[in-house]
């Protein structure tokens, strides 16, 4: 397996039958290079050199001139600006995609309360919504009715 970092895909070249990718043309360090491939896996990242920018009069506290520093619950030092995922920094942060989900919940709930201070502290999730209760019960019954077909190990 060959891994190409910091490369840009210029084009894909199909096989004669046009059913699969046979070659990928990449640009790396300003040079175009054809690669014969059996499979292509693309992992999109982000350009860390590109930071989140604000108007000159909005200056949230930063860490390492990049990350937004959380004041707790994904709030930044500027009221009304919240962060989640790779842009936010706080003590004991878990820098995994799963940690981003927690950040997002905190950021969204706090943004909601910033917009409407009378709002509930926690948003409702679909599994707790009355509109889905009957559908969830029916779905669970359907799944359990097929239980005898499951393989048991």
N, C-alpha and C positions, 0 to 999 in steps of 0.2 A: 504494500500500500504506500502511496506517495501522498504526503500532505503538503499543500502549498499555502503558506501564510502570506498575508498582505498581498494577495493577488486579486486581479480583477478579471472577470470573465468577459471576453470580447465577443465570442460566438460559439455556437455548438455546431458540429458537423455531423449530420446523420449518416447511417449506413445506406447502402444502395436501395434497400427496400423502404427506407424512411420510417423504420419501426423502432430504432434505438439510436442513442447518441454513440458515435464511434470515436469522435475526437472533440476535444475542447481547446479553443484558442484562448490563452490567458495572457494578460499583460502583467509583468512583474518587473519592478525596477525600470519601467519604461521600455521594456523589450517584449515583443509578442512572441509567444512560444506555443507550438501545437503539441498537444498531449494525446496519445492514444489511450482510450479508457474502456473499461468493461462496465463500470458503474460510476455515477457521479453523486457525491454527497456534498451539499452546500451548507455551510454554517454561517449565517449572517451575524455579524457582530456589530459593534458600534464604533464610531471614530472617537476615541477618547480625547483626541485633540480638539474636537468640537465640543464646547461647553454650552450649557444652558445660559443664555444671556438675558439681561433685563434692561429696562430703561436706566439711564444714568442715575436717577434719584432712587432707585430700588436696589438695595445692596444687602441681600441676605448673607449671613455669616457663612464663610466657606472653610473647608479643610483642604489643605494642599492645593489651594487656588482652583479647586474643581468641585468637590463634593459640597452639597448643601448640608449644613450641620443641623441635625434634628434637635429641637428643644424638648423632645418627648412626643410620642404618638405621631411621628412624622410631620410635626409642625416645624416650620423654619423660624428664623428670627424676625421675619416679616409677616405680620398678621395677614391671613388669607392666602399665603403661599405654602403649599404642602409638597412633599416629595415621597417617592416610592422607588424601590429597586436600586439600580446602580448609581443614581444621582444623590441619594441620601446617605448620610453617615451618622452613626450613633454608636455608643459603647455596646459591646456584645452583639454587634450586627452579624447575622449569618448571611454571608455573601453567596447564596445559592438561589436558584429560581424559586424554590419553595418559600424562602424568606420574603420574596417580593410580593407574594400573595398576601401575607400578613401586613406588609407595608401598605399595600393598596387598600385593604380594608380600613386600616387606621386613617390613611390620608383621605379617603372618600367620606368616611363618617365625620371626620373633623371638618372637612370642607362643607359638608351638609349643615353641620351645626354653626359654622361661621356664617353661612348664608342665611340660615334660619335658626337663631339661638333657642327657639322653643321646640325645635325638632327633637325626636328621640335620640339618645346618645348612640344607639345601635340601629343599623339598618336591618330590615327584614331580609332573610335569605329565602330562596324559593321553597326549600324544604319545610319552612315554617309558615308559609303563606296559606291561608285558608282556601284560596282559590285552587291550590294544587293538592289539598288534602285528599279529596275524593280520587283524583287521578293517581296520586301516590299509592293509595290503598288498592285501587284496581290493578295498578302496575305490579305491586308486590304480590297480589294474589295470582296474577298471570305467571310471574316468575316462579313462584312456589309450586304452581300446578305442573310445571315442567321439571320439577326437581328429580323425579324418578328417572329421567333421561340423562342426568348428569353422571359423569364418571366419578367414582370415589376412589381415592388413593389411600 
